[in-house]
Amino acid sequence: MDDNTNKSTKRRNKFAGKEDISRETADNILSGQIDQLREISRANEETASKIQKSMDTLYEKRITIDTTKFEQLNRSFIYEMESKLRKVKQPSKGLKWYIAMWIITLTSAFLAGYFIHEYKEWKENARFWYQMYEEIKAKK
């Protein structure tokens, strides 16, 4: 004998606990939920179409916005940033003085060397001419 024909049409719902729900009841619940989802989907589509129409209207109207204040703020911000960058790129006053003093020291050392060399040459020339003068004086 076939045991399948004697079984009831009721199935046990695993999620409902101990209650037995018939197949027809489960189908009715599921179809009701599907209908609710369809209604929600239609409402979402209607809302999306309304939003799209609103956006199209805004694009068509092309509302002008006065941006002069924003441009002025943007320019002043860019100017401030550029001036701060210029200050950062420039060397400090102490470094400038240090470099200037170093250059002055090098220049004075080179000039001192040049004048010492010239003095020695002049001294040698003076000795030579003094000796020549003394020789001529001694001959007379």
Secondary structure by P-SEA (a helix, b strand, c coil): ccccccccccccccccccccccaaaaaaaaaaaaaaaaaaaaaaaaaaaaaaaaaaaaaaacccccaaaaaaaaaaaaaaaaaaaaaaacccaaaaaaaaaaaaaaaaaaaaaaaaaaaaaaaaaaaaaaaaaaaaaaac
